[in-house]
Amino acid sequence: MFFIATNFPMPFDPALQPLAATEARVLATLMEKARTVPDSYPMTLNGLVTGCNQKTSRDPVMQLSEAEVQEALDALRHRALVFETSGGRAARWEHNAQRVLAVPDQSAALLGLLMLRGPQTAGELRINAERWHRFADISSVEAFLEELRDRPADKGGPLVVLLPRAPGAREARWAHLLCGPQAAAAQAEAMASASAASASHTAPREAELIARIEALEARVQALEARLPAA
């Protein structure tokens, strides 16, 4: 037997009740496994620890202990975002995110991916969502992202934000707000710093390459000048 809260005193507002990074990882892992490996869902604590600590499809990569995952589960259960089911030899866990956040299936998939993989462009989200939900095109992804961004205050406010385009980037990336606006701002700052650092390393290499090409062209011209005229 298990119990799911049916009445929430107020809409989930990430600005007032931001999730910790570990809570977001646990919640998103449950959301992912429910879609990609339904035979292993609901999840045991041990399976959830393994899923949270995957080295693929995770940004950042974490190394959470059982105690940390259990603490995150307890905090999420307090907000009705997860619940425990009994049956079998071990307790198992399910997420209740879509119902608590009052978002459609497509939006829940995008939120889960943003929590697991960090800021992404709409195109990246469409590709990464292939096993979660098949979006017809990038426009449909953008439509659901805009709906999450424009979530009204009476429903808890925005759940995603479009970050400023990082220097050198072709497109702007979206970030989730479930860990609060400060966390999203920190992600944007980190991306900008990484882009600037990459650009500073790339510029000298480009200058060196241009110089080598120019020197090669000069040698070719000198050799051509020494050849007898046809």
C-alpha positions as CSV (number, residue, x, y, z in Angstrom):
1,M,0.0,0.0,0.0
2,F,1.1,3.5,-0.6
3,F,-0.2,7.0,-0.2
4,I,0.0,10.0,-2.7
5,A,-1.0,13.4,-1.5
6,T,-4.0,14.6,-3.4
7,N,-4.2,18.1,-2.2
8,F,-1.3,20.5,-2.3
9,P,-1.5,23.6,-0.1
10,M,0.1,25.8,-2.7
11,P,1.6,25.4,-6.2
12,F,5.3,24.4,-6.3
13,D,7.3,27.6,-6.6
14,P,11.0,26.9,-7.1
15,A,11.9,30.5,-6.2
16,L,10.5,29.9,-2.7
17,Q,11.2,26.2,-2.3
18,P,14.3,25.5,-4.5
19,L,15.5,21.9,-4.7
20,A,19.0,21.0,-3.7
21,A,21.3,19.7,-6.5
22,T,21.1,16.2,-5.0
23,E,17.3,16.4,-4.9
24,A,17.1,17.5,-8.5
25,R,19.4,14.6,-9.5
26,V,17.4,12.0,-7.6
27,L,14.1,13.3,-9.0
28,A,15.3,13.5,-12.5
29,T,16.8,10.0,-12.3
30,L,13.4,8.6,-11.3
31,M,11.8,10.5,-14.2
32,E,14.3,9.1,-16.6
33,K,14.2,5.5,-15.6
34,A,10.3,5.5,-15.6
35,R,10.5,6.3,-19.3
36,T,13.7,4.5,-20.5
37,V,13.7,1.3,-18.4
38,P,10.2,0.7,-17.2
39,D,10.9,-2.9,-16.3
40,S,13.2,-1.6,-13.5
41,Y,10.7,0.9,-12.2
42,P,9.8,1.8,-9.5
43,M,13.4,1.9,-8.3
44,T,15.1,0.5,-5.2
45,L,17.5,2.7,-3.3
46,N,20.5,0.8,-4.6
47,G,19.3,1.2,-8.2
48,L,18.6,4.8,-7.7
49,V,22.2,5.4,-6.3
50,T,23.6,3.8,-9.4
51,G,21.4,5.8,-11.7
52,C,22.3,9.1,-10.0
53,N,26.0,8.4,-10.3
54,Q,26.1,7.4,-14.0
55,K,29.0,8.9,-15.9
56,T,27.0,9.2,-19.1
57,S,24.1,11.5,-19.8
58,R,24.9,13.4,-16.6
59,D,26.2,17.0,-16.1
60,P,27.7,17.3,-13.7
61,V,28.7,13.8,-12.8
62,M,28.0,13.1,-9.1
63,Q,29.2,10.5,-6.6
64,L,26.3,10.3,-4.2
65,S,26.2,7.9,-1.2
66,E,23.1,5.9,-0.2
67,A,22.7,8.2,2.8
68,E,22.7,11.3,0.5
69,V,20.2,9.7,-1.9
70,Q,17.9,8.7,1.0
71,E,18.1,12.2,2.5
72,A,17.1,13.6,-0.9
73,L,14.2,11.2,-1.1
74,D,13.0,12.2,2.3
75,A,13.0,15.8,1.3
76,L,11.3,15.1,-2.0
77,R,8.6,13.0,-0.3
78,H,7.9,15.9,2.1
79,R,7.0,17.9,-1.0
80,A,5.0,15.0,-2.5
81,L,7.4,14.9,-5.5
82,V,8.2,11.2,-4.8
83,F,6.5,8.4,-2.9
84,E,7.5,5.0,-1.6
85,T,5.8,1.8,-2.6
86,S,6.0,-1.4,-0.7
87,G,6.2,-4.8,-2.2
88,G,8.9,-7.3,-2.8
89,R,12.0,-7.5,-0.6
90,A,13.0,-3.8,-0.9
91,A,11.2,-0.5,-0.8
92,R,10.8,1.1,-4.2
93,W,10.4,4.7,-5.2
94,E,8.3,6.5,-7.8
95,H,8.2,10.2,-8.8
96,N,5.1,12.3,-8.7
97,A,6.7,15.3,-10.5
98,Q,4.4,15.7,-13.4
99,R,1.3,15.9,-11.1
100,V,2.8,18.2,-8.5
101,L,4.2,20.6,-11.2
102,A,1.0,20.3,-13.2
103,V,2.8,20.1,-16.5
104,P,2.1,17.9,-19.6
105,D,4.1,14.8,-20.4
106,Q,6.3,16.7,-23.0
107,S,7.2,19.4,-20.5
108,A,8.1,16.9,-17.8
109,A,10.5,15.2,-20.2
110,L,12.2,18.5,-20.9
111,L,12.5,19.4,-17.2
112,G,14.0,16.0,-16.5
113,L,16.6,16.3,-19.2
114,L,17.6,19.8,-18.1
115,M,18.0,18.5,-14.5
116,L,20.2,15.6,-15.6
117,R,22.3,17.2,-18.4
118,G,22.4,20.9,-17.6
119,P,21.6,23.8,-19.9
120,Q,20.9,22.8,-23.5
121,T,19.6,24.3,-26.7
122,A,16.2,23.4,-28.1
123,G,18.0,21.3,-30.7
124,E,20.0,19.4,-28.2
125,L,17.0,18.8,-26.1
126,R,15.1,17.3,-29.1
127,I,18.0,14.9,-29.7
128,N,18.5,13.9,-26.1
129,A,14.7,13.4,-25.6
130,E,14.5,10.7,-28.2
131,R,14.1,7.9,-25.5
132,W,11.8,10.1,-23.4
133,H,9.5,11.6,-25.9
134,R,9.7,12.1,-29.6
135,F,9.2,15.7,-30.6
136,A,8.2,16.3,-34.1
137,D,10.6,19.2,-34.6
138,I,12.6,21.9,-32.8
139,S,9.6,24.3,-33.0
140,S,7.5,21.9,-30.8
141,V,10.3,21.8,-28.2
142,E,10.5,25.5,-28.2
143,A,6.8,25.8,-27.7
144,F,6.8,23.7,-24.6
145,L,9.9,25.5,-23.2
146,E,8.1,28.8,-23.7
147,E,5.1,27.5,-21.9
148,L,7.3,26.5,-19.0
149,R,9.0,29.9,-19.1
150,D,5.7,31.7,-19.1
151,R,4.1,29.6,-16.3
152,P,1.9,32.1,-14.4
153,A,2.6,33.2,-10.8
154,D,-0.7,31.6,-9.5
155,K,0.7,28.2,-10.7
156,G,4.1,28.8,-9.1
157,G,5.9,30.8,-11.7
158,P,8.5,29.9,-14.4
159,L,10.2,26.5,-14.4
160,V,12.8,27.3,-17.1
161,V,14.7,30.3,-18.3
162,L,16.5,31.1,-21.6
163,L,20.1,31.9,-20.7
164,P,22.0,34.7,-22.4
165,R,23.9,33.3,-25.4
166,A,27.5,32.5,-24.3
167,P,30.4,34.1,-26.2
168,G,31.1,32.1,-29.3
169,A,28.0,30.0,-29.0
170,R,25.6,29.8,-32.0
171,E,22.5,29.4,-29.9
172,A,21.2,30.3,-26.5
173,R,20.6,27.4,-24.0
174,W,17.7,26.8,-21.7
175,A,18.1,25.9,-18.0
176,H,15.6,24.7,-15.4
177,L,14.7,26.7,-12.4
178,L,13.8,23.9,-10.0
179,C,16.9,24.7,-8.0
180,G,16.1,28.4,-7.9
181,P,17.1,31.3,-10.1
182,Q,20.4,31.7,-8.3
183,A,21.5,28.2,-9.5
184,A,20.5,29.0,-13.1
185,A,22.4,32.3,-12.9
186,A,25.5,30.4,-11.7
187,Q,25.2,28.0,-14.6
188,A,25.0,30.9,-17.0
189,E,28.1,32.4,-15.5
190,A,30.0,29.1,-15.6
191,M,29.1,28.6,-19.3
192,A,30.3,32.2,-20.1
193,S,33.6,31.6,-18.3
194,A,34.1,28.3,-20.0
195,S,33.4,29.9,-23.4
196,A,35.8,32.7,-22.7
197,A,38.5,30.4,-21.6
198,S,38.0,28.2,-24.7
199,A,38.2,31.3,-27.0
200,S,41.4,32.5,-25.3
201,H,43.0,29.1,-26.0
202,T,41.7,29.0,-29.6
203,A,42.8,32.5,-30.7
204,P,46.6,31.8,-30.4
205,R,46.2,28.5,-32.3
206,E,44.3,30.3,-35.1
207,A,46.9,33.0,-35.3
208,E,49.7,30.5,-35.5
209,L,47.8,28.6,-38.2
210,I,47.3,31.8,-40.3
211,A,51.0,32.6,-39.9
212,R,52.0,29.2,-41.1
213,I,49.6,29.4,-44.1
214,E,51.0,32.8,-45.1
215,A,54.6,31.5,-44.8
216,L,53.7,28.5,-47.0
217,E,52.1,30.8,-49.6
218,A,55.2,33.0,-49.6
219,R,57.4,29.9,-50.2
220,V,55.1,28.7,-53.1
221,Q,55.3,32.2,-54.7
222,A,59.1,32.2,-54.4
223,L,59.4,28.7,-56.0
224,E,57.1,29.8,-58.8
225,A,59.3,32.8,-59.4
226,R,62.3,30.6,-59.9
227,L,60.6,28.4,-62.4
228,P,61.3,29.2,-66.1
229,A,58.4,30.8,-67.9
230,A,56.4,28.4,-70.0
